Amino acid sequence: MVVYYSPMSTEELRLHLQQLEIKRVLIFGKSYISISHDDFRQFEHCFKPQFALLNSHKNYRSNEWYWHVHAIVRPTDVQVHIDRGNPNKHILLNIPHGLFDVLPYFTWCLVTWNKPL
C-alpha cells in the first residue's frame, strides 16, 4: 500500500481519490464516489475527523477553508465528495455548506424517495 504524505490541494486529492472509485452517483451534477476502506487509509492523513449532525457515520474533511473533500466512512465503503464551506474552519461556513451541499442533497433524497447515500 502506498501512502501519500505530501500536502495536496482539494483538486489533487479529488483526482487521486477518483482513480480509486468503485462506484459513482451523480446528484444535480455533483459526483459522490465510493472507495474502499484500504484505499481511504492511504489518504486519511489529509483529513480531520468531524462530527456531522445529519449522519451517524464517521466523517472526515480535508483542511481547506472553502472547497474541500468530505469523506464519510460507512460499513461497506467510504463515500467521498467535494463540499463548499468547511464547518471545521469557521461556524459561518455552515451557511454556504448548508445552501450548496446539504439542501440540494436532501432535496434529491426527498424528490426521488431515496434514502441518503
Secondary structure, DSSP 8 states (H G I E B T S, - for coil): -----S---HHHHHHHHHTT-SEEEEETTEEEEEE-HHHHHTTGGGEEEE--TT-SSEEEEES-SSSEEEEEE-SS-EEEEEESS-TTT-GGGHHHHIIIIIHHHHHHHHHHT----
